[in-house]
Amino acid sequence: MRILLIRHGDPDYKHDCLTEVGKKEAALFAEAAKELGVGDCYVSPLGRAQDTAAYTLQRLGISAKTLDWLQEFPAKVQVRESEELRKAFPDTKIKEGEYLPRIAWDMVPSYYARHPEYMDREGWRDSEVARHSDMVAVYDNVVKNLDKLLAKYGYIREGMSYRVENAHTKTVTFFCHFGLTCVVLSHLLNISPFSLWHGLALAPTSVTEVVTEEREKGIAMFRSLRMGDISHLAVAKEQPSFSARFCEIYDNQEQRH
C-alpha cells in the first residue's frame, strides 16, 4: 500500500485560501499528478487544501472525499496555566488581559531542546504542554480515524505494525497540512510528532510518500520513500514559497520568525 501526503499550496491563512503563488503551485502539481498516480483521494475540509486538490481533481476528472480529521492539527495550549509554558511560548499575544491560545507544538527551540520528553515516542504525552492542552485527545482522534481508513484497505493496526488482511499496491492520497502530515507520519513510523514538527519543513504542494514493506508474511510496516518532494516546482523553475519555514538567519526580518 502506498500513501501520498500533499501539503496545500502557499496559503492565505486569514481567508483560508491560496495566494496567487499558491494557485500556481497547485496547478503545477496537478500537471504532475497523472504520472504520480494519486489513486483514491481524500481532502481536508479547510479551504486551502480544498483549493489545492481542486486543480488535480479537475485535471484528472476524478473526485475526492472530504474527511474532517484531515484538517490542520487543531490542538491548542493555554499558557496562562503554567509559568513554564510562558517560557516555552514567550511571544504569546495578550488580548483584554488574557493570554490567547497557542498552537500546542509551536514552542521556541531553546525550550524544546532542553526537554527530551518531547522527542520521546510516548514521553511527549506526559509533557507540560500535553498536561495543559487537548493535544493528546486530538492526536489520538486523528490516528484512530487514520487506522479505521487503513483497515478498510486491509491493513489492521496491531501494536506498532499492521496485520495484512488484503495485500495490494493501491495508492491513497491525502491533500492536507504540515502539522497533520507530521501526526500521520509519527503514527506510521512510530516516532514522536514533535521530532517531525520541529525537524521537518514541508514546502507548499510538496509530496511525501510512504509505502508498506511486508518482509514477513502478513506483517507490514510503513517506510518513507520521500519527504517534501517539490520536483514538480523545480521542473517549472518555480521557487518554493517560504511558508512552513522560519528565518534561516535571525537578522533577516523579511523571513518568518
N, C-alpha and C positions, 0 to 999 in steps of 0.2 A: 504494500500500500504506500501511496505517495501523498504527502501533504504540502501544498504551497501556501505560504502566508505572504500576502501582498499588502504592503502599507499604502495608505491613501496618498494622493498627490499633495503637493505643497498646500498647507491649509490656511484658510481664513478662520481662525478659531472663534472670533467674535460672532460671525454669521454662520458658522458651521457649514462651510462650503469650500470650494477650491479657489485659489488665486488664479490669475491668468497663467502664471507659470505652472501651477498645479494642473490646470486643464491640458496644457501642452504635454506635461509628463504623463498624464493618464492616457492621452491619445497615442503617445509613443509606445506605452506599454501595450495598448490594445493591438497595435500593429505587430507586436512580437508574440501576442498571446496564442495565436494559432499554432505556431511552431512549438510553443511551450507545452501545449496540451493541458488546459486547465481542468478538464473533467467536470465534476459536479461542483457548482459554485454556491457559496454561502457568503452573506454580506452583513456587516454591522448595520444597525438601524440609523447611525449618525450620518448626517448629510455629506460630509467629506468623503466617507467611504462609499456611500451610495453613488455619489457623483463620479468617483473613480471607477467603480465597477461598471457604470452605465456605458462607458466608452467601449469596454471589452464585450459586454453582453450584446450591444447593438452591432458591433463589428462581426461577431461570430454568430449572431442570430440565435442566441440561447437565453435562458432565463436563470434566475438565482433565487434562493430562499433567504429571507432576512431572519437572522437569529439575534434576539435581544442580548444574549450573553456575549456576543462578539463586540459589543460597544467598548469604547476605551475604558480601561480598568478604572472603575469609579471610586475606589476606596479613599476615604478622607481621614485625616488625623486632626485632633483638636489640641493645639499646643498649649492652650491655657491650663491644661490639666497637669502639666509637668514642667518644672524648670529645666530638666534635661532636654526635653523636646524643644524648648525655646532656643537651646544651643544648637540642636540639630537643624532647626528651620529658622535661622536668625533674621531672615528678611521677610518674615510673615507680616502681612498687612493688617492694620487695625482699623476697624470701622465702628464708629459710635462707642468707642471704649472696649470693644470686643475683638479678640483675635479671630481672623477669618480662617475657615478650614483650609488645610493644605493637602495636596496630593501626597498620599501616605509614603511613597517611596522616594520623593524628590528632596532628599536631605543633602546638606553640604558634604563634600568629600572628606573634610577633616573629621567630621563625626563618624561617617561610615567607616573610614579607615581605622578608627580606634575601637570599633565594636565588631569583633569577628563573628558574633552570633548572627549577623545579617548575611554572612557568607555561608552559613551552615544550612544544609538542605532542610532540616527540621528546626534548628535553633531560632530562626527568624520568627517563628510562631510565638515564642515566649519573649520577644524583644519589647523594649519600651514603646516603640511605635505600634506594635501589634496590640499591646495592652490598652492603648488609648485611641484605637481606631477600629473600623469594621473590616480591616483588610483580610483577616483570616476567613471570615464568613464569605466575603466577596470572592476571594481566591478559590475557596472550596466549591462555591456555586459554579464558577467558570469550569473548573476541571471535572466536576460531576457531569455537567452538560456536555463537555468535550467527550468524556468517556461513553456517555449514552449514545452520542452520534457515532463514535468509532465502533461501538457494539453492533450498531445496525449494519456496519460494513464487515462485521465478522471478527473484530478484534476486541477481546474482553480483558479489561484490566484486572490483573491479579498480582497484588503486591507492587513491585516496581517493573513488571514486564506485562506482556499481553499474551493471553491464550488465543491461538488462532483457530477459529471455527470455520473460516472461509478465506483461504489464502488467495490473494489476487494482486494485480498490479494497477488497480484503478487509482485515479487521482482525485483528490478533494482540494478545492481552493477556497481560502478564506480571504476576503477583502476586509481588512480591519485596521488595527492601530499598533503603534510601537509598544505601548505598555501592555496591551493584551497579548501581543505576539510573544513577549517575554514570559508571560504567565503560561501560555501554551507550551513554549519550549522548555520551561523549567519543569513542567509536569512530564513531558515526553522524555526528556533527557535526565530527569531525576537530579536536578541541581537547584540551588536557591534562586528564586526570582530576582532577588537583589543583585546577585552577581551579574545577571543579564541586564537589568535596568541600569546598572552603573558601569557595565563593561562593554555594552554594545551601543552603537548609534546606527540605526537603520534609516537610510535616506528615503524620502518620499518616492513611492512606487517601486521600492526595492523588492526583490524576490528572495524569500528564504525557503529553502527546500529541505524536508526531512523524509526519509523513507524507512520502511521496516527492513530489518535483517532477521531472517529466520534460519539461524545457523543450527538450531536444534529443532526437530520436527515439532510443530505446534507451539513454539515459544518465540515470540517476536519482541525485539527491542527497536526503538527508533534511533536513527543516526542522521546527523545533518550532512547534507552534500554541499550546501552553500548558504551563506548568510549575507543578507543585504546586497544581493547582486543587482547592479544597475547597468548591465551591459547594453540594454535597450536604449539607455540615455547616451552611453558612450558612442554607440554606432551612429547616432544622430548628431554627435558633437554637442550635446546638451549638458551643461554643467549641472550637477545635482544641487538642489536647493539646500539651504543650511539647516532647515527645520530638523529637530531631534538632537542637534549638536549644541555644545556650549563653546565659549570662546577658546580658541587654540592658544592665544596669548592674552593674559588678563587685561593688558593695556589697550587691547583692540576693542574700543567701545562700540564699534559698528556690528560686532558679533554678539550673540545672545549670551547673557551672563547668568 
